[in-house]
Amino acid sequence: MIIDVFVQFKKNKNPVEENKKGEYVVFVKAEPEKGKANREVVKKIAKYFKKAEEQVKIISGKKSRKKKLLIDKN
């Protein structure tokens, strides 16, 4: 399954929300440097979908706030 994700920084809200466009908004505290924010996004999406972190991969947007993630169904 491929999902669209939009990243919001420095927010103290629910970690993941689905918006009206069908994309997932992920709220992260990590700074967008050295992949820290991307790792936090993967961790929160994995938890939201009840998957292992290894089953979630960023397939586009590694340096953008808009990302596409692949979630392995197995």
DRENRO-196644 format. One record per residue: residue in one letter; residue number from 1; x, y, z of N, C-alpha, C in turn. Coordinates in steps of 0.02 Angstrom, whole numbers, padded with zeros to 5 digits. Layout:
! DRENRO-196644
R type seq   n.xx   n.yy   n.zz  ca.xx  ca.yy  ca.zz   c.xx   c.yy   c.zz
R    a NUM      X      Y      Z      X      Y      Z      X      Y      Z
...
! end
This chain:
! DRENRO-196644
R type seq   n.xx   n.yy   n.zz  ca.xx  ca.yy  ca.zz   c.xx   c.yy   c.zz
R    m   1  00043 -00058  00000  00000  00000  00000  00045  00062  00000
R    i   2  00028  00111 -00042  00065  00174 -00044  00021  00229 -00017
R    i   3  00049  00268  00029  00011  00323  00059  00049  00389  00050
R    d   4  00011  00443  00048  00040  00510  00046  00044  00537  00116
R    v   5  00101  00568  00133  00112  00593  00200  00136  00665  00196
R    f   6  00110  00707  00240  00133  00775  00247  00160  00782  00318
R    v   7  00220  00810  00324  00255  00814  00388  00248  00884  00417
R    q   8  00228  00888  00480  00224  00951  00518  00276  00947  00574
R    f   9  00316  00999  00581  00369  00999  00631  00349  01037  00693
R    k  10  00377  01016  00750  00371  01050  00814  00298  01057  00837
R    k  11  00259  01007  00827  00189  01009  00848  00177  00957  00902
R    n  12  00137  00975  00950  00120  00929  01005  00047  00908  00998
R    k  13  00033  00873  00944 -00034  00847  00931 -00030  00771  00928
R    n  14 -00085  00740  00907 -00084  00668  00894 -00029  00655  00844
R    p  15  00006  00599  00850  00063  00587  00805  00043  00582  00732
R    v  16 -00016  00553  00717 -00037  00544  00648 -00112  00561  00643
R    e  17 -00129  00599  00591 -00199  00614  00577 -00211  00606  00502
R    e  18 -00271  00584  00484 -00289  00580  00413 -00330  00642  00397
R    n  19 -00311  00678  00343 -00348  00738  00325 -00401  00724  00272
R    k  20 -00438  00775  00252 -00493  00767  00205 -00470  00746  00136
R    k  21 -00408  00759  00119 -00381  00741  00053 -00359  00668  00051
R    g  22 -00362  00634  00107 -00341  00564  00110 -00267  00555  00123
R    e  23 -00232  00611  00137 -00161  00604  00155 -00155  00602  00230
R    y  24 -00100  00575  00253 -00088  00571  00324 -00041  00627  00345
R    v  25 -00059  00661  00398 -00016  00714  00425  00019  00685  00486
R    v  26  00086  00688  00484  00126  00661  00538  00160  00720  00574
R    f  27  00151  00723  00639  00180  00777  00680  00243  00750  00713
R    v  28  00299  00784  00699  00363  00761  00725  00397  00815  00766
R    k  29  00437  00793  00814  00475  00839  00856  00548  00844  00833
R    a  30  00571  00793  00797  00641  00791  00775  00655  00845  00723
R    e  31  00716  00869  00722  00738  00918  00672  00748  00882  00605
R    p  32  00734  00917  00550  00744  00886  00484  00817  00887  00463
R    e  33  00859  00854  00501  00930  00850  00484  00956  00780  00496
R    k  34  00998  00757  00451  01030  00691  00456  00979  00634  00459
R    g  35  00920  00644  00430  00870  00591  00427  00831  00579  00491
R    k  36  00840  00621  00542  00806  00611  00606  00730  00615  00598
R    a  37  00707  00666  00563  00634  00674  00554  00606  00617  00512
R    n  38  00641  00595  00461  00618  00539  00421  00611  00475  00462
R    r  39  00660  00463  00505  00656  00404  00549  00595  00408  00596
R    e  40  00582  00468  00621  00524  00477  00665  00459  00467  00626
R    v  41  00456  00491  00564  00397  00480  00522  00384  00406  00512
R    v  42  00436  00369  00494  00429  00297  00483  00405  00262  00547
R    k  43  00434  00281  00603  00416  00251  00667  00342  00264  00684
R    k  44  00319  00325  00674  00250  00343  00691  00200  00311  00644
R    i  45  00216  00308  00579  00172  00276  00531  00168  00201  00545
R    a  46  00225  00170  00560  00225  00099  00577  00180  00084  00637
R    k  47  00185  00125  00687  00144  00116  00747  00070  00127  00731
R    y  48  00055  00178  00691 -00014  00193  00672 -00047  00135  00635
R    f  49 -00010  00104  00589 -00036  00048  00550 -00022 -00020  00581
R    k  50  00008 -00020  00641  00024 -00082  00677  00068 -00128  00635
R    k  51  00122 -00099  00610  00171 -00135  00569  00240 -00127  00601
R    a  52  00286 -00169  00581  00356 -00161  00602  00387 -00104  00562
R    e  53  00434 -00069  00591  00467 -00013  00557  00499 -00036  00491
R    e  54  00522 -00097  00488  00553 -00124  00428  00504 -00131  00370
R    q  55  00438 -00130  00386  00387 -00137  00334  00366 -00070  00305
R    v  56  00394 -00015  00329  00377  00052  00305  00439  00083  00273
R    k  57  00432  00106  00210  00488  00136  00175  00466  00200  00141
R    i  58  00510  00250  00143  00497  00312  00107  00520  00301  00035
R    i  59  00473  00308 -00013  00491  00296 -00083  00501  00361 -00121
R    s  60  00475  00416 -00095  00491  00482 -00125  00481  00536 -00073
R    g  61  00518  00591 -00083  00512  00648 -00038  00556  00646  00023
R    k  62  00613  00614  00019  00657  00609  00078  00680  00677  00103
R    k  63  00682  00727  00059  00704  00794  00079  00647  00845  00074
R    s  64  00585  00820  00077  00526  00862  00070  00477  00848  00127
R    r  65  00432  00895  00138  00380  00883  00188  00325  00838  00161
R    k  66  00319  00834  00095  00271  00788  00063  00309  00725  00042
R    k  67  00284  00669  00066  00318  00605  00054  00268  00553  00030
R    k  68  00295  00502 -00002  00256  00442 -00019  00290  00385  00018
R    l  69  00250  00347  00055  00276  00291  00093  00245  00227  00068
R    l  70  00286  00175  00066  00263  00108  00049  00258  00068  00113
R    i  71  00198  00039  00124  00187 -00003  00183  00177 -00075  00158
R    d  72  00221 -00119  00179  00217 -00189  00160  00158 -00221  00196
R    k  73  00116 -00258  00161  00057 -00287  00191  00072 -00348  00234
R    n  74  00128 -00380  00222  00144 -00442  00260  00170 -00428  00327
! end
